[in-house]
């Protein structure tokens, strides 16, 4: 339900232990008489003066009339206990002088030490990072935080304007990475921001980890025993082509029981707008529909992105295909039209979610004590994808060696080439027609592990359907229309049986979609006016079954619609924007689960400012338990057997 600033402050102080108030009758003051409630608000007023930083936390809620960053995503729920805080790095400034279209970055190192007074295991671990950009002009930039070669944050930044220096905060649940955080480490934060006279805005960032101690009411969930980096350093791997690989030879624990991979595939450079790409044979005919690119090394032709629109992650173990992952069509805050993303950026733009693959059928194979190659590639990559990946390993701690084998793999040997059809005509002055790209894959991988309690079998099956339709229309000699409709549909099931598991299954259905409708008109002064309508959707449904526990289901829906009209002015190789009109956007977010948890919000903006924000409508006063994952991030379900359901 909608929460007042006073309530949010009271809740935060109560959760962190800064506020302790017990009414004389020992009851819950928030539900007692008026005098009791007034005394609470008096305390709030006093604390608001003494601790103003706490008040600022309430400002994360979108404010009507504000042009600052605003999203409808839910805050991460946390236990109502006081966390131990570890500062990863205080305010760091990113803005060395240099060519502002460079794609590299200067690492900012930091040292990490686990919380001295807050020993593992923890009920929850959350990364909180704050970002700001100076008012002015600057590109959107890629930001990432690393610890011992493991990525703990990946996203991009909000573009500023001369009138506004945006500020925002991100959160990432790192509870599954607890084993990484139990030991000291070396970290780096990367933001590839370069400044010059034209784009002079620096970017600033700070980050901290919140460790919530476990207690009887908030037990520590079962988490992976090891987190193994696939990257060789504190930096992503840049995979230029579909043959390039992020690969590492790994000696797994000899008692490995289950293995998962979290992977981030971020499109960059020529591939930034990969969903607009076409097979090479159609590029010349559709040049009038192409987007301009501003980065260093971009070809003179507007369409930098060839090679078709199909991109997909493939994971290999010892050269054997082990799994596939769809790629979400993130759009960054300079993408297509910067005004589309003010004040609300695209889905996950500031804070990417990883995709988790179940590689457990290979657990027995890799537990032999020998080196095994694990690799990631991006099928169709065409300069380039920036990739981070980490392995999450569960051990059987009641035996020294498991062992086992892969018994079935229908993904091996499959053709992963997409099918392309076209109805484009051959007249370059009047192009009308469609280019349609589709891909369908289904596979099953099975294997077993010899655990201390007997053989445990693992089965992973998944079907993926990809579609990209690009429609081209020449409306008149000066005007054309380009419509992009892209969809991913993925259904998968993982099952583990035998051993002491009691039986475990996980089902996941994902739908990713992006629709862009762009009408371009060439003007007599050589400028170009674009009318853009764009929609992104992220939908996820899961069901987890475990032993004798009741099934757990959850559903996440994150959608954003935006529109704008803007004029692109071209002057001696430079591009400027003017005349933004009718800019509007709406983001809706909904999370529900079978435990009764609920979050719903709708955020509307127009003219670059928030016009309305509603939260909680349709939830009937229900909120979220501290252990759920409302954003759609991977969930290991280590909490399932520990909490009442």
C-alpha positions in Angstrom: 0.0 0.0 0.0 1.2 3.6 -0.4 3.5 4.5 2.4 4.0 8.0 3.8 7.4 9.5 4.3 6.9 9.2 8.1 6.0 5.6 7.9 9.0 4.7 5.7 11.3 6.5 8.1 9.8 4.8 11.1 10.1 1.4 9.4 13.7 2.1 8.4 14.7 3.2 11.9 12.9 0.2 13.4 14.6 -2.2 11.0 18.1 -0.7 11.6 17.7 -0.6 15.4 18.0 3.2 15.5 14.4 3.5 16.9 13.2 1.3 19.7 9.8 2.2 21.2 7.5 -0.1 23.2 4.1 1.2 24.3 3.2 0.8 28.0 0.8 -2.0 27.3 3.5 -4.0 25.5 1.5 -4.0 22.2 2.1 -2.8 18.7 2.1 1.0 18.9 1.3 1.4 15.2 -2.1 -0.2 15.8 -2.9 1.4 19.2 -4.5 4.6 20.3 -4.0 8.2 19.0 -1.7 9.2 21.9 0.6 6.2 21.2 0.8 7.0 17.5 1.5 10.7 18.2 4.4 9.8 20.5 5.9 7.8 17.7 5.7 10.7 15.3 7.2 13.0 17.9 10.1 10.6 18.1 10.3 10.6 14.3 10.4 14.4 14.2 13.3 14.4 16.7 15.2 11.7 14.8 14.6 13.5 11.5 16.5 16.5 12.9 19.3 14.5 14.5 19.7 12.0 11.6 18.8 13.9 8.3 20.5 11.3 6.2 17.7 8.8 7.1 15.1 11.2 5.8 16.8 11.3 2.4 16.1 7.6 2.0 12.4 8.4 1.7 13.2 10.5 -1.4 14.0 7.3 -3.4 10.2 7.2 -3.9 9.3 9.1 -7.1 8.2 12.6 -6.5 5.6 14.3 -8.7 7.1 17.2 -10.5 10.6 16.0 -10.2 12.9 15.5 -13.2 15.3 13.3 -11.3 15.6 9.5 -12.0 12.4 7.7 -11.1 11.5 4.1 -11.5 8.6 1.9 -10.3 10.8 -1.1 -9.3 10.3 -2.3 -5.7 12.9 -1.8 -3.0 14.7 -5.0 -1.9 12.9 -6.4 1.1 15.3 -7.0 4.0 15.1 -8.5 7.5 14.0 -6.2 10.3 17.4 -6.3 11.9 20.3 -3.9 12.0 22.8 -4.6 9.3 26.6 -4.5 9.5 27.9 -2.1 6.9 31.1 -2.5 4.9 32.0 0.5 2.8 33.5 -0.8 -0.5 34.5 2.6 -1.7 33.5 6.2 -0.7 32.7 8.7 -3.3 34.8 8.1 -6.4 35.0 10.5 -9.3 35.0 9.2 -12.9 36.0 11.7 -15.5 39.5 11.7 -16.8 40.3 13.9 -19.7 40.2 12.0 -23.0 38.4 11.3 -26.2 34.8 11.0 -25.0 33.9 8.2 -27.4 36.5 5.8 -26.0 35.2 2.4 -24.9 37.8 1.6 -22.3 37.9 2.7 -18.7 40.3 3.5 -15.8 39.9 1.0 -12.9 39.3 2.4 -9.5 40.6 -0.2 -7.1 39.4 -0.9 -3.6 40.2 -3.4 -0.8 37.5 -5.5 0.8 37.4 -6.9 4.3 34.5 -9.0 5.7 32.5 -7.3 8.5 34.5 -7.8 11.7 31.5 -7.9 14.1 29.1 -9.7 11.9 30.2 -13.3 11.1 28.7 -15.5 8.5 26.3 -17.0 7.8 24.1 -14.0 7.1 20.4 -13.8 6.6 20.8 -11.5 3.7 23.6 -9.5 1.9 22.7 -6.4 -0.2 24.9 -4.2 -2.3 23.9 -0.6 -2.3 25.5 1.8 -4.7 24.8 5.5 -5.2 25.5 7.4 -8.5 25.3 11.0 -9.6 26.3 12.8 -12.8 27.2 16.5 -13.0 24.8 18.7 -14.9 25.8 19.2 -18.6 26.2 16.9 -21.5 27.5 13.3 -21.3 27.0 9.9 -22.9 25.4 7.1 -21.0 28.2 5.0 -19.6 28.7 1.3 -18.6 29.3 0.8 -14.9 30.4 -2.4 -13.1 31.8 -3.4 -9.7 34.1 -6.4 -9.3 35.5 -8.4 -6.4 38.2 -11.1 -7.0 37.2 -11.3 -10.7 33.5 -11.8 -9.8 31.0 -9.2 -11.0 28.8 -7.9 -8.2 27.1 -5.1 -10.2 26.5 -4.4 -13.9 24.5 -1.6 -15.4 24.6 1.8 -17.2 24.3 5.4 -16.1 21.6 8.0 -16.7 22.5 10.8 -19.1 22.4 14.3 -17.6 21.1 17.5 -19.1 22.4 21.1 -18.7 19.6 21.7 -16.3 19.9 18.5 -14.2 22.5 16.3 -12.7 20.7 13.0 -12.1 21.2 10.9 -8.9 20.0 7.4 -8.3 20.6 4.3 -6.2 20.8 0.6 -7.1 20.5 -2.5 -5.0 21.6 -6.1 -5.7 20.9 -9.1 -3.6 24.3 -10.8 -3.1 23.2 -13.5 -0.6 24.0 -16.3 -3.0 27.5 -14.8 -3.2 28.1 -15.1 0.6 31.0 -17.5 0.2 32.9 -14.9 -1.9 32.3 -12.3 0.8 33.6 -14.4 3.7 37.3 -13.7 2.7 39.2 -10.5 2.0 39.6 -9.5 -1.6 40.6 -7.0 -4.2 38.0 -5.1 -6.1 37.6 -2.6 -8.9 34.9 -0.3 -10.1 34.8 0.6 -13.8 32.9 3.5 -15.4 34.1 4.3 -18.9 33.5 8.0 -18.6 35.8 10.4 -20.5 35.4 14.1 -20.6 36.3 16.9 -23.0 35.1 20.4 -23.8 31.9 19.2 -25.3 31.0 16.4 -22.9 32.4 17.6 -19.5 30.1 15.9 -17.0 31.9 13.7 -14.5 30.2 10.7 -12.8 30.4 10.0 -9.1 29.8 6.7 -7.3 30.0 5.1 -3.9 29.1 1.6 -2.7 28.6 -0.4 0.5 27.5 -3.9 1.5 24.8 -4.5 4.1 25.1 -7.7 6.0 22.0 -8.7 7.9 22.9 -11.1 10.8 21.0 -14.3 11.1 18.9 -15.1 14.1 16.1 -17.5 15.1 13.5 -15.4 13.3 15.6 -14.7 10.3 17.7 -17.7 9.6 20.5 -17.8 7.1 19.5 -19.6 3.9 21.5 -22.3 2.3 23.8 -20.7 -0.2 26.4 -22.0 -2.7 29.6 -23.3 -1.1 31.8 -21.6 -3.7 31.6 -18.8 -6.2 34.1 -19.2 -9.1 34.8 -16.4 -11.5 34.8 -17.1 -15.2 36.4 -13.7 -15.9 40.2 -13.7 -15.4 40.3 -10.2 -13.9 38.1 -7.5 -12.5 36.7 -6.6 -16.0 34.2 -7.9 -18.5 35.3 -9.9 -21.5 34.7 -8.2 -24.9 33.4 -10.9 -27.3 33.8 -9.4 -30.8 32.3 -12.3 -32.8 30.2 -15.4 -32.2 33.4 -17.5 -32.2 35.1 -15.5 -29.4 34.8 -17.0 -25.9 35.0 -16.1 -22.3 36.7 -19.3 -21.1 38.6 -20.6 -18.1 40.0 -23.9 -17.0 38.7 -24.8 -13.6 39.4 -27.5 -11.1 36.1 -28.0 -9.4 35.7 -29.4 -5.8 35.9 -33.2 -5.9 32.6 -33.3 -4.0 30.6 -31.1 -6.3 26.9 -31.8 -6.2 25.2 -28.9 -8.2 26.5 -26.2 -10.5 24.9 -23.0 -11.8 26.1 -20.0 -13.8 25.1 -16.4 -13.6 25.8 -14.5 -16.9 25.5 -10.9 -18.0 25.7 -10.3 -21.8 25.7 -6.6 -22.5 25.6 -5.2 -26.0 28.2 -2.6 -26.9 29.7 -0.6 -29.8 28.3 -1.8 -33.2 26.0 -4.2 -31.4 24.4 -1.7 -29.0 21.1 -1.8 -31.0 21.5 -5.5 -32.1 17.7 -5.8 -32.3 17.8 -3.4 -35.3 20.5 -5.3 -37.2 19.9 -6.9 -40.5 21.7 -9.5 -42.6 24.4 -7.9 -44.7 22.5 -8.3 -48.0 19.7 -5.9 -46.8 21.8 -3.1 -45.3 22.3 -1.1 -48.5 18.6 -1.1 -49.3 17.6 0.1 -45.9 20.2 2.7 -45.3 17.6 5.5 -45.2 16.1 3.8 -42.1 19.4 3.5 -40.2 20.4 5.1 -36.9 23.3 7.4 -36.4 26.1 6.4 -34.2 28.4 8.7 -32.2 31.1 6.5 -30.8 34.7 6.3 -31.8 35.3 3.9 -34.6 31.7 3.9 -35.9 31.6 3.5 -39.7 30.5 6.5 -41.8 27.4 4.6 -42.8 24.7 5.1 -40.3 23.9 1.4 -39.8 26.8 0.1 -37.9 25.2 -3.2 -37.0 25.1 -5.9 -39.6 25.1 -9.7 -39.2 21.4 -10.1 -38.5 19.3 -9.6 -35.4 19.8 -13.0 -33.7 22.0 -13.0 -30.5 22.0 -15.7 -27.9 24.3 -16.9 -25.2 25.7 -20.5 -25.4 27.6 -22.1 -22.5 30.0 -25.0 -23.1 31.7 -27.4 -20.8 34.8 -29.1 -22.2 33.6 -27.9 -25.6 30.3 -29.6 -25.2 27.2 -27.4 -25.5 25.7 -27.2 -22.0 23.0 -24.5 -22.1 21.5 -21.5 -23.9 20.3 -18.2 -22.5 18.2 -15.5 -24.1 19.5 -11.9 -24.1 17.3 -9.1 -22.8 17.1 -6.1 -25.2 18.3 -3.4 -22.8 18.1 0.1 -24.2 20.5 2.7 -22.6 19.6 6.3 -21.7 21.1 7.7 -24.9 19.5 5.1 -27.1 17.3 6.1 -30.0 16.2 9.3 -28.4 17.6 10.5 -25.0 14.4 12.2 -24.1 12.6 8.8 -24.1 14.4 7.9 -20.8 13.8 11.1 -18.8 13.1 10.7 -16.0 12.4 7.0 -16.2 15.1 4.8 -17.8 14.4 1.5 -19.6 13.7 -1.8 -18.1 16.8 -2.8 -16.0 18.9 -0.2 -17.7 20.5 1.1 -14.6 20.8 -2.4 -12.9 21.0 -5.5 -15.1 19.7 -8.8 -13.9 21.9 -11.9 -14.6 20.5 -15.0 -16.3 21.0 -18.2 -14.3 21.7 -21.5 -16.1 21.5 -24.8 -14.3 24.6 -26.8 -15.2 24.1 -29.5 -12.6 24.0 -32.4 -15.1 27.7 -31.8 -15.5 28.4 -31.8 -11.7 29.5 -35.4 -11.6 31.7 -35.1 -14.7 33.6 -32.1 -13.4 34.2 -33.5 -9.9 37.1 -35.7 -10.9 39.8 -33.4 -9.8 41.0 -32.6 -13.3 40.8 -29.3 -15.2 37.6 -28.6 -17.1 37.0 -25.8 -19.6 33.9 -23.7 -19.1 33.2 -21.2 -21.8 30.6 -18.6 -22.8 30.0 -17.2 -26.3 27.4 -14.9 -27.8 26.0 -16.4 -31.0 25.8 -13.7 -33.7 28.0 -11.2 -31.8 29.2 -8.5 -34.3 31.5 -6.1 -32.4 30.7 -6.7 -29.5 29.2 -8.0 -26.3 30.7 -7.3 -22.9 30.3 -10.4 -20.8 30.6 -11.3 -17.1 29.9 -14.8 -15.7 30.4 -16.7 -12.4 29.8 -20.3 -11.4 27.9 -21.1 -8.2 28.9 -24.5 -6.8 27.2 -26.6 -4.1 29.2 -29.4 -2.5 28.2 -32.6 -0.8 30.0 -31.9 2.4 29.4 -35.4 3.8 31.7 -37.0 1.3 35.2 -36.3 -0.2 34.4 -37.3 -3.7 31.2 -37.5 -5.7 31.8 -38.4 -9.3 29.3 -39.1 -12.0 28.6 -38.5 -15.7 26.5 -36.8 -18.3 24.1 -39.4 -19.7 22.1 -37.4 -22.3 22.7 -34.1 -24.2 20.4 -33.3 -27.1 21.8 -29.8 -27.4 25.1 -31.2 -28.7 25.0 -31.2 -32.5 22.0 -29.0 -32.9 22.1 -26.3 -35.5 21.7 -22.9 -33.9 21.4 -20.9 -37.1 18.3 -18.6 -37.3 15.9 -18.6 -40.3 15.6 -15.3 -42.2 12.9 -14.4 -44.7 12.3 -11.1 -46.5 9.6 -9.3 -48.6 11.7 -6.3 -49.2 11.5 -4.8 -52.7 14.6 -3.9 -54.8 13.7 -0.2 -55.4 16.1 1.7 -53.1 14.0 4.9 -53.4 10.8 3.2 -52.1 11.5 0.4 -49.7 8.5 -1.5 -48.4 8.5 -4.9 -46.8 9.6 -7.0 -43.9 12.7 -8.9 -42.7 11.7 -11.7 -40.3 14.3 -13.7 -38.2 13.2 -16.7 -36.2 15.0 -19.3 -34.1 13.6 -22.3 -32.2 15.6 -24.6 -29.9 14.6 -27.4 -27.5 17.0 -29.5 -25.6 17.4 -31.9 -22.7 20.6 -32.5 -20.7 20.8 -35.3 -18.1 23.5 -36.4 -15.7 24.1 -37.9 -12.3 26.2 -37.5 -9.2 27.2 -40.1 -6.6 26.4 -38.4 -3.4 27.0 -39.7 0.2 23.3 -40.8 0.2 23.3 -42.5 -3.2 22.9 -41.4 -6.8 21.3 -38.0 -7.5 20.1 -37.5 -11.0 19.8 -34.0 -12.6 17.7 -33.2 -15.6 17.5 -29.8 -17.4 15.2 -29.2 -20.3 14.5 -25.9 -22.1 12.7 -24.6 -25.1 13.5 -21.1 -26.6 11.7 -19.2 -29.3 13.2 -16.1 -30.8 11.5 -13.7 -33.2 12.5 -10.4 -34.8 10.4 -8.7 -37.4 11.5 -5.4 -38.9 8.9 -3.6 -41.1 10.0 -0.9 -43.5 7.7 1.6 -45.2 8.4 4.5 -47.5 5.5 6.9 -46.7 6.6 9.7 -49.0 9.9 11.0 -50.5 10.8 12.6 -47.2 9.3 10.2 -44.7 9.8 6.6 -43.8 8.7 4.2 -41.0 10.6 1.5 -39.3 8.9 -0.9 -36.9 10.9 -3.4 -34.8 9.1 -6.2 -33.0 11.3 -8.6 -31.0 10.3 -11.4 -28.7 11.9 -14.1 -26.6 9.9 -16.9 -25.0 11.8 -19.4 -22.9 10.4 -22.3 -20.8 12.6 -24.5 -18.7 12.5 -27.1 -16.0 15.2 -28.4 -13.7 14.7 -31.6 -11.7 16.9 -33.3 -9.1 16.0 -36.7 -7.7 17.6 -39.2 -5.4 20.4 -38.8 -2.9 19.1 -36.9 0.2 17.4 -34.2 -1.9 13.8 -35.5 -1.3 13.1 -34.4 -4.9 13.5 -30.8 -6.2 12.1 -29.2 -9.3 12.2 -25.6 -10.7 10.1 -24.3 -13.6 10.7 -20.9 -15.2 8.9 -19.1 -18.0 10.4 -15.9 -19.4 9.0 -13.5 -22.0 11.2 -10.6 -23.2 9.9 -8.2 -25.7 10.7 -4.9 -27.4 8.6 -2.9 -29.9 9.9 0.3 -31.5 7.8 2.3 -34.0 10.0 5.1 -35.6 8.8 7.6 -38.2 11.6 9.7 -39.7 11.1 12.8 -41.7 13.9 14.5 -43.6 13.7 18.3 -43.4 14.9 21.0 -45.9 17.7 22.1 -43.6 19.1 18.5 -43.6 17.8 17.8 -40.1 15.6 14.8 -39.3 12.5 14.7 -37.2 11.8 11.4 -35.5 8.5 10.3 -33.9 9.2 7.3 -31.6 7.0 5.0 -29.7 8.8 2.3 -27.7 7.7 -0.5 -25.4 9.7 -3.0 -23.3 8.3 -6.0 -21.4 9.9 -8.3 -18.9 7.7 -11.1 -17.6 8.8 -14.0 -15.4 6.9 -16.9 -13.8 8.5 -19.5 -11.6 7.4 -22.5 -9.6 9.7 -24.4 -7.1 8.8 -27.7 -5.6 10.9 -29.2 -2.9 10.4 -32.4 -0.9 7.3 -32.1 1.3 7.0 -28.3 1.1 4.0 -26.8 -0.7 4.8 -25.5 -4.2 6.1 -21.9 -4.4 5.0 -19.7 -7.3 5.9 -16.2 -8.1 5.2 -13.8 -11.0 7.0 -10.6 -12.1 5.8 -8.1 -14.7 7.8 -5.1 -15.6 6.7 -3.0 -18.6 7.5 0.4 -19.9 5.9 2.5 -22.7 7.4 5.7 -24.0 6.9 8.2 -26.8 8.6 11.4 -28.0 9.1 13.6 -31.1 12.6 15.0 -31.5 14.7 16.6 -34.2 18.3 15.5 -35.0 20.5 18.3 -36.3 23.6 17.4 -38.2 26.4 19.9 -38.4 29.9 19.1 -39.5 29.8 15.6 -38.3 28.2 16.5 -34.9 24.7 15.6 -33.9 22.5 17.7 -31.6 18.9 17.4 -30.5 16.1 20.0 -30.4 12.4 20.3 -30.3 11.4 17.4 -28.0 7.6 17.4 -28.0 4.9 15.2 -26.5 7.4 13.2 -24.4 5.7 10.7 -22.1 6.3 7.4 -20.4 4.5 4.9 -18.2 6.2 2.1 -16.2 4.2 -0.6 -14.4 5.6 -3.2 -12.1 3.9 -6.1 -10.4 5.1 -8.9 -8.2 3.0 -11.5 -6.5 3.7 -15.0 -5.1 1.9 -17.9 -3.5 2.8 -16.8 0.0 0.6 -13.7 -0.4 3.5 -11.2 -1.0 2.5 -8.4 -3.3 4.0 -5.3 -4.9 2.3 -3.1 -7.5 3.3 0.3 -8.8 2.6 2.6 -11.7 4.8 5.6 -12.7 3.9 8.2 -15.3 5.9 11.0 -16.7 5.5 13.8 -19.3 7.8 16.5 -20.5 10.7 14.9 -18.6 9.0 15.1 -15.2 7.0 12.7 -13.0 3.3 13.3 -13.2 2.0 10.5 -11.0 3.1 7.6 -8.9 0.9 5.0 -7.3 2.1 2.1 -5.1 0.3 -0.8 -3.5 -3.0 -0.6 -5.3 -4.5 -4.0 -5.7 -2.3 -5.6 -3.0 -4.9 -5.2 -0.2 -2.4 -4.0 2.3 0.0 -6.9 1.7 3.7 -6.2 1.5 6.8 -8.5 0.9 8.6 -10.9 3.2 12.3 -10.2 3.6 13.5 -13.3 1.7 11.6 -13.0 -1.6 13.0 -11.8 -4.9 10.5 -9.2 -6.3 12.8 -7.9 -9.1 13.1 -11.2 -10.9 16.7 -11.8 -9.9 17.8 -15.5 -9.7 16.6 -17.2 -6.5 18.4 -20.3 -5.1 15.4 -20.9 -2.7 17.8 -21.7 0.2 15.2 -20.1 2.5 12.4 -22.5 1.6 12.9 -25.1 4.4 13.7 -22.5 7.0 10.7 -20.2 7.1 7.0 -20.8 7.7 5.0 -21.0 4.5 
